[in-house]
Amino acid sequence: MYEPSVYHVKFKYPDNWNTLDPLEKGALSHQVAIEVGAYMSYAALTWHEMLTWFGWSNTWVIPEFASAFSWEDNFSNSLGVIVAAKVLHPGIEDWDLAVTQTLNEMLHYLGIQSKQVSKKAGKMVKDTWYSGDLFFVEMRKRHFDIGTDDGEITPIVIPVEECNGIEPEKFKAPQIENTEKAGFQIQFEIEPNTQREKINEIVGMERVDIMKHFPIIIRHIRQEAINKYGDDVDVY
């Protein structure tokens, strides 16, 4: 990712790794690579939201705080990870085509709406969920469900007429369950090179352990949001 952070990943292979049949080892390696890649990708995207909440900006001119944990971030990030994981299988010949087809299938499964409905939904919540425009937006509603509580990410459904009666489709947050069941031991840590003091104050460590510290950080951010915007900041 382009944020000023260093990712530290440690793998411990299963005890029987060197005795596995080459075909079995190859199949397991592919499975683990996809699962770990999905987990790390989602974690890196979530890390971006955390850093922008704490004040980091890619340009240092245009603030990104307004977009930190905005309504669609966590769900759309997880959707992208799911699509990539579905496509990454042996024998794929045209990556772009496979991603396009799979994304279309997922969007239709989710009940994709037209651009007009999307604009209608945005206007419906303007001045209540947010105010302003372009670079001068005050975002009063946020979405902090990254899946660390129940393992699922539940999206926001704006109650426009076209979406009446639609139940939100929950996505399972990327995990490494199968990788761990296969005997791998993995440690993921992020060394922040921006907003370091703030983050160290929250977790009490120089490095952020994704599994241990992300739930702590998201609770801290949510409380800051409640203090700033009120108890209903993530109530829809």
C-alpha positions as CSV (number, residue, x, y, z in Angstrom):
1,M,0.0,0.0,0.0
2,Y,1.1,3.6,-0.4
3,E,0.7,4.6,3.2
4,P,4.1,5.0,5.0
5,S,3.9,1.7,6.9
6,V,6.0,-1.4,7.0
7,Y,4.3,-4.8,7.0
8,H,6.0,-7.7,8.9
9,V,4.8,-11.2,8.1
10,K,6.1,-14.3,9.8
11,F,5.3,-17.8,8.6
12,K,5.9,-21.1,10.5
13,Y,5.2,-24.1,8.3
14,P,3.5,-27.3,9.4
15,D,5.8,-29.9,10.9
16,N,5.1,-32.3,8.1
17,W,5.7,-29.8,5.3
18,N,8.9,-31.3,3.9
19,T,7.3,-34.8,3.7
20,L,4.2,-33.8,1.9
21,D,3.6,-35.0,-1.7
22,P,4.6,-32.3,-4.2
23,L,1.1,-32.2,-5.7
24,E,-0.5,-31.9,-2.2
25,K,2.0,-29.2,-1.2
26,G,1.3,-27.3,-4.4
27,A,-2.5,-27.4,-3.9
28,L,-2.1,-26.4,-0.2
29,S,0.2,-23.6,-1.1
30,H,-2.3,-22.1,-3.6
31,Q,-5.1,-22.3,-1.1
32,V,-3.0,-20.7,1.7
33,A,-1.8,-18.0,-0.7
34,I,-5.3,-17.0,-1.6
35,E,-6.6,-17.0,1.9
36,V,-3.6,-15.1,3.3
37,G,-3.7,-12.7,0.4
38,A,-7.3,-11.9,1.0
39,Y,-6.8,-11.4,4.7
40,M,-3.8,-9.1,4.2
41,S,-5.5,-7.1,1.5
42,Y,-8.6,-6.5,3.6
43,A,-6.3,-5.6,6.6
44,A,-4.3,-3.2,4.5
45,L,-7.5,-1.4,3.3
46,T,-8.8,-1.2,6.9
47,W,-5.4,0.2,8.0
48,H,-5.9,2.9,5.4
49,E,-9.2,3.9,6.9
50,M,-7.6,3.9,10.4
51,L,-4.7,6.2,9.3
52,T,-7.0,8.6,7.5
53,W,-9.2,8.8,10.6
54,F,-6.1,9.8,12.6
55,G,-5.2,12.5,10.1
56,W,-3.0,11.0,7.5
57,S,-3.5,12.2,3.9
58,N,-1.9,11.1,0.7
59,T,-1.5,14.6,-0.6
60,W,-1.1,16.5,2.8
61,V,-3.2,19.2,1.2
62,I,-6.6,17.6,0.8
63,P,-7.7,16.0,4.1
64,E,-9.1,12.5,3.9
65,F,-10.8,12.4,7.3
66,A,-14.3,12.8,5.8
67,S,-13.8,9.5,3.9
68,A,-12.5,7.5,6.8
69,F,-14.9,4.6,7.5
70,S,-17.6,6.2,5.3
71,W,-20.7,4.1,4.7
72,E,-19.6,1.9,1.9
73,D,-15.9,1.4,2.7
74,N,-15.7,-1.8,4.7
75,F,-18.3,-3.6,2.6
76,S,-16.9,-2.6,-0.8
77,N,-13.4,-3.4,0.4
78,S,-14.5,-6.9,1.4
79,L,-16.4,-7.3,-1.9
80,G,-13.2,-6.6,-3.9
81,V,-11.3,-9.2,-1.8
82,I,-14.1,-11.8,-2.3
83,V,-14.1,-11.2,-6.1
84,A,-10.3,-11.6,-6.3
85,A,-10.3,-14.7,-4.2
86,K,-13.0,-16.3,-6.4
87,V,-11.0,-15.5,-9.6
88,L,-7.6,-16.7,-8.4
89,H,-7.7,-20.3,-9.4
90,P,-5.4,-22.5,-11.4
91,G,-5.8,-22.3,-15.2
92,I,-7.1,-18.7,-15.4
93,E,-6.2,-17.3,-18.8
94,D,-7.7,-13.8,-18.8
95,W,-7.6,-12.1,-15.4
96,D,-9.4,-8.9,-16.5
97,L,-12.2,-10.8,-18.1
98,A,-12.6,-13.1,-15.1
99,V,-12.7,-10.2,-12.7
100,T,-15.2,-8.4,-14.8
101,Q,-17.5,-11.4,-15.1
102,T,-17.3,-12.3,-11.4
103,L,-17.8,-8.7,-10.2
104,N,-20.9,-8.4,-12.5
105,E,-22.3,-11.7,-11.0
106,M,-21.7,-10.4,-7.5
107,L,-23.3,-7.1,-8.1
108,H,-26.4,-8.7,-9.7
109,Y,-26.6,-11.1,-6.8
110,L,-26.6,-8.1,-4.4
111,G,-29.4,-6.4,-6.4
112,I,-27.4,-3.6,-8.0
113,Q,-29.4,-0.4,-8.6
114,S,-29.2,2.2,-11.2
115,K,-27.2,5.4,-11.1
116,Q,-30.4,7.3,-10.7
117,V,-31.3,5.4,-7.6
118,S,-27.9,5.9,-6.2
119,K,-28.2,9.7,-6.6
120,K,-31.6,9.5,-5.1
121,A,-30.2,7.7,-2.0
122,G,-27.4,10.3,-1.6
123,K,-29.9,13.2,-1.7
124,M,-32.1,11.4,0.7
125,V,-29.5,11.5,3.5
126,K,-27.9,14.8,2.7
127,D,-27.8,17.2,5.6
128,T,-28.5,14.4,8.0
129,W,-25.8,11.8,7.4
130,Y,-23.5,14.3,5.7
131,S,-23.3,17.9,4.5
132,G,-21.2,19.9,2.1
133,D,-19.7,18.7,-1.2
134,L,-16.5,17.6,-2.9
135,F,-13.5,18.6,-0.6
136,F,-15.6,20.3,2.0
137,V,-17.7,17.4,3.4
138,E,-18.8,16.9,7.0
139,M,-19.5,13.2,7.4
140,R,-21.7,12.6,10.4
141,K,-22.5,8.9,9.8
142,R,-19.7,6.3,9.8
143,H,-19.5,2.5,9.4
144,F,-17.2,0.8,11.8
145,D,-18.2,-2.8,11.2
146,I,-14.9,-4.4,10.1
147,G,-16.0,-7.9,11.2
148,T,-13.9,-8.1,14.4
149,D,-16.9,-8.6,16.7
150,D,-19.0,-11.3,15.0
151,G,-16.9,-12.1,12.0
152,E,-19.3,-10.6,9.6
153,I,-19.6,-7.2,7.8
154,T,-23.1,-5.9,7.5
155,P,-23.6,-3.2,4.9
156,I,-25.8,-0.1,5.2
157,V,-29.1,0.0,3.2
158,I,-30.5,3.5,2.6
159,P,-34.3,3.1,2.7
160,V,-35.1,4.5,-0.7
161,E,-38.3,3.2,-2.3
162,E,-36.5,0.8,-4.6
163,C,-34.8,-1.0,-1.7
164,N,-37.8,-1.4,0.6
165,G,-37.9,-4.8,2.2
166,I,-34.3,-5.6,1.2
167,E,-32.3,-7.3,3.9
168,P,-28.6,-6.4,3.9
169,E,-26.3,-9.2,2.6
170,K,-23.7,-9.9,5.2
171,F,-20.2,-10.8,4.1
172,K,-17.8,-12.9,6.2
173,A,-14.8,-10.9,7.1
174,P,-11.6,-12.4,5.5
175,Q,-9.9,-14.8,8.0
176,I,-7.2,-17.4,7.9
177,E,-9.0,-20.3,9.5
178,N,-8.2,-22.9,6.9
179,T,-4.5,-21.8,6.9
180,E,-4.3,-22.3,10.6
181,K,-6.2,-25.6,10.4
182,A,-3.5,-26.8,7.9
183,G,-0.9,-26.3,10.6
184,F,0.5,-22.9,9.6
185,Q,1.3,-20.3,12.3
186,I,1.3,-16.7,11.0
187,Q,1.9,-13.4,12.6
188,F,1.0,-10.1,10.9
189,E,2.3,-6.8,12.2
190,I,2.3,-3.3,10.9
191,E,4.9,-0.7,11.8
192,P,3.4,2.7,11.4
193,N,5.6,5.5,10.0
194,T,2.8,8.1,10.3
195,Q,0.5,8.8,13.2
196,R,2.9,6.7,15.2
197,E,2.5,8.4,18.6
198,K,-1.3,8.3,18.5
199,I,-1.4,4.6,17.5
200,N,1.3,3.6,20.0
201,E,-0.7,5.4,22.7
202,I,-3.7,3.2,21.9
203,V,-2.1,-0.2,21.6
204,G,0.9,0.3,23.8
205,M,3.3,-1.3,21.2
206,E,5.6,-0.1,18.5
207,R,4.0,-2.5,16.0
208,V,0.3,-3.2,15.5
209,D,-0.6,-6.8,15.6
210,I,-3.5,-7.1,13.2
211,M,-5.3,-9.8,15.0
212,K,-4.9,-8.4,18.5
213,H,-4.9,-4.7,18.0
214,F,-7.4,-4.0,15.2
215,P,-10.4,-4.6,17.6
216,I,-8.8,-2.2,20.1
217,I,-8.1,0.5,17.5
218,I,-11.6,0.3,16.0
219,R,-13.2,0.6,19.5
220,H,-11.1,3.6,20.2
221,I,-12.0,5.2,16.8
222,R,-15.7,4.5,17.4
223,Q,-15.6,6.2,20.8
224,E,-13.9,9.2,19.3
225,A,-16.7,9.3,16.7
226,I,-19.4,9.1,19.3
227,N,-17.7,11.9,21.2
228,K,-17.6,14.1,18.1
229,Y,-20.9,13.2,16.4
230,G,-23.1,11.6,19.1
231,D,-24.3,8.2,20.1
232,D,-26.0,7.5,16.8
233,V,-22.9,8.0,14.7
234,D,-23.1,4.4,13.4
235,V,-26.8,3.8,14.0
236,Y,-28.8,3.6,10.8
